[in-house]
Amino acid sequence: MIPTELLNDYKVTIKKFQKDEIIFSEKDIARNYYQIINGAVKMSNFNDHGKEFIQGIFYKEQSFGEPPLFIDIHYPASAISLAESLIYILPKASFLQLLKEHENVHLEITKSLAKRLYYKAIIASEISSQEPSHRILRFIDYLKDDVHKVSGKHTFKIEYTRQQISDILGLRVETVIRVIKQLEKQGHVKIIKRKVYR
């Protein structure tokens, strides 16, 4: 999101995280801006019954964990690498200085945060009121249309596992598996080598 050359001007560092390594934990104080060079990161937390709720999954060139930097609060979820990942790390003070000095970057960060808020609102309304098939399709279409901006039928590969979809949408994994098979029969998705395409 923030160009590499600009990050370098503010003395960014690069750190490698192994698969399943914790980048920061829920309730840690937010001290850095994080941007993925390659790999994948999930932000999640657990309820009192031990069920994981995935707040989001982030990929190459995406940033994560910014909101607490702006309002001086603890992280509401933990960030964990889903694969070996290289990540830019910029200290909070440098990040805020960069935004002050580069209004165009500040605007792009604001747009990104607005998209995430929109996504959260959509998911919250889907979880509370809709059938599983509608929830799953709405989630997939959000990823295809709003996040990755892919057009065409069955051109978008969903990188999320069935378990991750269930953790995001508050469904049982068995329900997700059954519904995706139904959606394939109805022609809404295609399954190729266990991967789902929309």
Buried (B, 14 or more C-beta within 10 A) or exposed (E): BBEEEEBEEBEBEEBEBEEEBEBBEBEBEBEBBBBBBEBBBBBBBEEEEEEBBBBBBBBEEBBBBBBBBBEEEEBEBBBBBBEBBBBBBBBBEBBBEBBEEBEEBBEBBEEBBEEBEEBEEBBEEBBEEBEBBEBBBBBBBBBBEEBEEEEEEBEBBBBBBBEBBBBBBBBEBEBBBBBBEBBBEEEBBBEEEEEBBB
